Amino acid sequence: MRAASAIAEIDLLDVLHALSDPTRMTIVRTLAAEPERACGTFPVDVAPSTLSHHFKVLRESGVVQQREEANRRLTALRAADLEERFPGLLGTVLAAYERTAEPENE
């Protein structure tokens, strides 16, 4: 598994691209609420190969990091690294996504 990008190497456009997909945003929202989670336990309805692709995009952009533990791969949000590199970005994107994801008839 590739090592996590150094904070200075995290690219804004890569992060924005990674956050532009609803499935990846579900992963990020889940990780914002939980510090770490096993890969097969996210509330997404996609094939395992598609989920692997989404994790790859998130990992390579610097949004998440993954580690092996026994026979599981655990995923964590690099919130502190993203906050250091782009202050306020992750919180702003998550808040905006929450507003647009809310049902219209409330």
N, C-alpha and C positions, 0 to 999 in steps of 0.2 A: 504494500500500500504506500502511496506517495505521501511524503511528509507534508504537513500543513505549511502553507505559504507564510513567509515572514510578513509581519504587519505592513511594512513599507511596500511590499509587493502586491498587496491587495489593490486591484484596479476597480475604480468606480463603475465603469461601464460593464465589467464582468459581473459585479455585484447586482447592478440594476437588471441586467439580463437574467441572472439567476432568480431574482425576485419577481420576474415578469410572468411567471407561470402559476396558475391556480393550484396545481398539485404541489409545487415547490413552496408556495406560500402556506399551504396547509401544514407541510413539514415544519417550516420555520415558526408558524404560530404555535404548533404543538411543542416545539423545543423552547419557545419563549416562556411557556408555562411549566415545563419540566426541564431539569438540568441535562438529562441524558436519557436516551431511549434506544431500545433494540430495534434494528432495522425493520423487522417484519411486523412491528406493532403500531405503525402509524395509521391513522384513520383515513386512508386513501383507497380508492377503488381502481387500481391499475394493476397490470400484470407485473410479476416480479422483475422481469427484464426491463420494463418501463420504469419501475421504481429505482432500479439500479442506475439507470441513465440519469434520473432526477438527482439522486445522491451524488453522482459524478459531477454534474453541473454545479451543484451547491458546494461540493468539496473543492473543486478546481477554482472556483471563484473566490474561495476563502470565507464563505458564509458558515460552513460547518466543518467539523473535524470528526474523524472516525477512528475508533480503536478496537482492537480485537480483545475479547475476554472469553477464554475457554472456547466454546463453539459459537459465540455470538459476536456480532459487530455492533458496537454502540456508537450512536451519533450524538454530538453535542453542538449547540449553536456557539459560534465564536463571537458572542455579543460584546464582550469586553474589547476584543481586538477590533471589531468593527466600530465600536464607539470611539476608540482611540484614533483610528484612521479617519473616520468620517463622523464626527460628533453629531448625534441626533438623527442620523439617517435611518437606522433600523427602526427606531421608535416612531419616526414620522411615517415611514412606509407601512409599518404594522397598523398604526392608527388609521391611516387613510384606507387601507384594505378593509379594516373592520367596518368603517363607515359605509364603504361601497358593498360589502358582503351582507349587510343587514337586510332583512326582508323589507320591502317597500311599504307594506300595509301594516305598519305597527301603530 
